[in-house]
Amino acid sequence: MSNVLHCNQLSKSYQQGDLETKVLDGLDLTVEKGELLAIVGSSGCGKSTFLHLAGALDLPTSGEVYINNVNILTLSDKQRAAFRNQHIGFIYQFHHLMMEFTALENVAMPLLIRGDKPKQAIAMATEVLAQVGLAHRGHHRPSELSGGERQRTAIARALVTKPSLILADEPTGNLDSDTAEQIYQLLRSLNQSAQTSFVIVTHDITLAMRMDRQLKLDHGKLMPFVESNQVAVNKSNKLGPTTNV
């Protein structure tokens, strides 16, 4: 297998006056092509900070981040933006769709940003919307879509550039259990069909245990996640309410 993401001694600190807060401390991680990885941890432990660094949205205090064997920290701001557009997709708990545009236009936006011709971008966005079961909702604005439909639109937007890596921050955290189950099945199907790697940070232990691998972020480092007796679940269970670690 080839590495899609490799983080080497990744550290991030924030300075406020004389006070230094260390969020990540020499974190190491390798994600293989086609792998589904869950990262769990308590609120404020640095999960979102890690995603921002892994996705080239922020720079670490020290360490390295390689995506498809490219050290993204050696790229200029403009090069990193172009690299993100081509290789990385993002899914958030709150979909962050642009409310003034239709679902189809939202999905096409990353392609238009990278310079694709509008006709080509719309054709590709239409195809990906069909993949997530929203071919009939493309001309509706987000305010006209259900919560699950908005999240599927956001997933389509993340997938439309055919990235090798999807970074997801609580992708089912704002959904009821039935819709969360649909989103999980969709992510699993897309992972299997396109061999896209997913790194999902979540409080939902049931969702985490259905991934290929689970890690816990604690005191700035990643370690194997061992579920307690209180939260032990069967990987085949349907997703339930969110459970905090």
C-alpha distance (Angstrom), angle and dihedral (degrees) to the residues before:
residue distance angle dihedral
M1 . . .
S2 3.79 . .
N3 3.79 124.7 .
V4 3.80 116.1 -109.7
L5 3.81 95.5 178.0
H6 3.79 129.0 20.7
C7 3.81 123.7 175.1
N8 3.78 118.2 -171.4
Q9 3.83 121.3 -164.2
L10 3.79 91.0 -29.9
S11 3.81 113.9 -171.1
K12 3.78 133.3 174.7
S13 3.79 127.1 -175.1
Y14 3.78 132.6 173.3
Q15 3.79 121.9 -147.6
Q16 3.79 122.3 -150.2
G17 3.76 111.4 172.7
D18 3.79 107.3 -55.5
L19 3.80 92.2 -20.4
E20 3.81 118.8 97.6
T21 3.79 118.1 -167.1
K22 3.80 114.3 -162.2
V23 3.81 111.1 -154.2
L24 3.81 101.1 169.2
D25 3.79 121.3 26.9
G26 3.81 118.6 -166.3
L27 3.80 94.9 -40.1
D28 3.83 117.8 -172.8
L29 3.81 124.2 -165.9
T30 3.79 139.3 158.1
V31 3.81 122.4 -169.1
E32 3.79 119.0 -167.8
K33 3.79 127.6 -142.7
G34 3.79 110.5 -80.8
E35 3.81 94.8 10.8
L36 3.79 123.5 142.4
L37 3.81 108.2 -148.5
A38 3.81 127.1 -178.2
I39 3.79 122.7 -160.3
V40 3.79 116.4 -164.8
G41 3.77 130.7 -175.4
S42 3.77 143.9 135.2
S43 3.79 122.3 -73.9
G44 3.79 111.5 -78.0
C45 3.81 94.8 20.4
G46 3.80 93.0 120.1
K47 3.81 104.0 -97.2
S48 3.80 94.4 133.1
T49 3.82 90.7 42.9
F50 3.79 88.5 54.9
L51 3.81 91.9 50.7
H52 3.80 90.8 50.7
L53 3.80 90.5 52.9
A54 3.81 94.6 43.5
G55 3.79 89.5 48.8
A56 3.82 95.1 49.4
L57 3.80 91.4 -116.5
D58 3.80 91.4 120.9
L59 3.81 136.6 19.4
P60 3.82 124.1 -118.3
T61 3.77 125.0 -124.9
S62 3.80 86.5 -124.0
G63 3.79 139.9 -15.5
E64 3.79 136.1 60.3
V65 3.80 137.7 -83.9
Y66 3.80 120.4 -160.3
I67 3.80 123.0 -172.2
N68 3.78 115.5 -175.6
N69 3.82 86.8 -12.1
V70 3.81 93.2 -56.8
N71 3.81 117.4 123.3
I72 3.79 97.4 -134.4
L73 3.79 92.1 -167.0
T74 3.80 90.8 68.4
L75 3.81 90.8 60.0
S76 3.79 125.1 95.0
D77 3.81 119.4 -113.8
K78 3.80 90.3 -99.2
Q79 3.80 92.6 47.4
R80 3.81 91.8 48.5
A81 3.80 91.0 51.8
A82 3.81 90.8 51.8
F83 3.81 90.9 45.2
R84 3.83 91.8 51.5
N85 3.79 90.3 50.7
Q86 3.79 92.3 52.8
H87 3.80 103.7 37.4
I88 3.83 110.3 22.1
G89 3.80 134.4 58.5
F90 3.81 125.1 -167.8
I91 3.82 129.6 -150.2
Y92 3.80 120.7 -175.8
Q93 3.80 134.8 -166.9
F94 3.80 88.2 -115.9
H95 3.77 105.8 45.9
H96 3.85 97.3 -131.4
L97 3.78 92.0 -149.7
M98 3.79 118.7 165.4
M99 3.78 102.8 -107.9
E100 3.81 96.4 -154.0
F101 3.81 92.5 59.5
T102 3.80 130.4 69.1
A103 3.79 122.5 -110.0
L104 3.80 89.1 -103.0
E105 3.80 92.3 51.2
N106 3.81 91.3 47.5
V107 3.79 91.3 53.4
A108 3.81 92.9 45.7
M109 3.81 93.2 50.1
P110 3.86 98.2 89.0
L111 3.81 89.1 52.3
L112 3.80 92.7 48.9
I113 3.80 90.3 47.9
R114 3.79 91.2 55.5
G115 3.79 90.7 50.4
D116 3.79 105.4 -99.5
K117 3.79 115.7 154.3
P118 3.82 111.7 -97.8
K119 3.80 94.1 -118.9
Q120 3.79 91.3 52.1
A121 3.82 92.7 44.6
I122 3.81 92.9 50.9
A123 3.81 91.4 48.0
M124 3.80 92.1 52.2
A125 3.82 92.5 44.1
T126 3.81 89.9 51.1
E127 3.80 90.2 52.3
V128 3.81 93.8 49.9
L129 3.82 92.9 45.5
A130 3.80 87.2 55.2
Q131 3.82 88.9 52.4
V132 3.80 90.5 58.3
G133 3.81 92.7 44.7
L134 3.81 98.3 -104.7
A135 3.79 103.5 108.7
H136 3.81 88.9 120.7
R137 3.83 94.2 50.7
G138 3.79 101.5 50.4
H139 3.80 95.9 109.2
H140 3.80 94.4 50.0
R141 3.79 121.9 98.7
P142 3.83 119.4 -125.5
S143 3.82 91.3 -102.7
E144 3.81 87.6 62.9
L145 3.82 93.9 51.5
S146 3.80 130.3 83.7
G147 3.81 120.8 -116.2
G148 3.78 91.5 -99.7
E149 3.79 92.1 47.8
R150 3.79 90.8 51.1
Q151 3.79 90.8 51.7
R152 3.80 91.6 48.2
T153 3.80 88.4 51.0
A154 3.81 89.1 52.1
I155 3.81 89.8 50.0
A156 3.80 90.0 50.5
R157 3.81 89.6 51.1
A158 3.80 90.0 51.7
L159 3.79 91.7 50.0
V160 3.79 101.2 41.9
T161 3.82 95.4 89.3
K162 3.84 89.4 50.3
P163 3.82 94.5 -121.2
S164 3.78 121.9 -169.6
L165 3.83 91.7 -138.2
I166 3.81 132.0 43.9
L167 3.81 118.6 -166.7
A168 3.81 112.0 -161.0
D169 3.81 126.5 -170.8
E170 3.83 110.7 -160.4
P171 3.84 93.1 -35.2
T172 3.82 92.8 -179.2
G173 3.80 98.4 30.4
N174 3.80 96.2 104.4
L175 3.81 97.1 43.1
D176 3.79 136.4 89.3
S177 3.81 116.7 -109.3
D178 3.83 96.3 -99.1
T179 3.81 93.2 49.9
A180 3.80 91.0 43.3
E181 3.79 88.8 55.2
Q182 3.81 90.3 52.1
I183 3.80 90.8 50.7
Y184 3.81 91.4 49.5
Q185 3.81 91.8 50.6
L186 3.80 89.3 48.8
L187 3.81 93.1 50.7
R188 3.80 91.4 47.6
S189 3.81 91.8 49.1
L190 3.81 93.1 48.7
N191 3.79 90.6 46.8
Q192 3.78 91.5 53.6
S193 3.81 96.8 43.2
A194 3.81 97.9 45.9
Q195 3.84 101.6 23.3
T196 3.80 88.1 -127.4
S197 3.80 114.4 166.4
F198 3.82 117.5 -127.0
V199 3.80 128.0 -160.0
I200 3.81 107.5 -170.7
V201 3.80 123.2 -174.1
T202 3.78 111.6 -161.1
H203 3.80 148.1 153.2
D204 3.80 89.2 -146.5
I205 3.80 105.4 101.8
T206 3.81 92.5 -172.8
L207 3.80 90.4 57.0
A208 3.81 91.8 44.1
M209 3.81 93.5 52.8
R210 3.80 90.9 55.0
M211 3.79 92.0 60.9
D212 3.81 122.3 91.8
R213 3.81 92.5 -108.9
Q214 3.80 137.0 11.7
L215 3.80 129.3 -152.4
K216 3.79 131.9 177.0
L217 3.79 123.2 -138.8
D218 3.78 108.9 -143.9
H219 3.81 129.7 159.6
G220 3.77 90.5 -8.9
K221 3.80 97.0 -54.3
L222 3.79 135.8 95.2
M223 3.79 120.0 -124.1
P224 3.83 135.9 165.7
F225 3.77 111.6 -74.7
V226 3.81 114.9 -125.3
E227 3.79 113.2 -170.3
S228 3.78 118.1 -136.1
N229 3.79 123.1 -127.9
Q230 3.79 89.3 -104.5
V231 3.80 94.9 59.6
A232 3.80 101.4 29.3
V233 3.79 110.5 135.0
N234 3.74 137.8 175.0
K235 3.80 112.9 -108.9
S236 3.78 90.2 -130.6
N237 3.81 93.6 57.5
K238 3.76 120.6 114.9
L239 3.77 113.8 -106.4
G240 3.79 113.4 -91.5
P241 3.78 136.8 -176.1
T242 3.78 117.3 -41.0
T243 3.82 115.1 -85.5
N244 3.78 119.3 -159.4
V245 3.80 119.9 -137.2
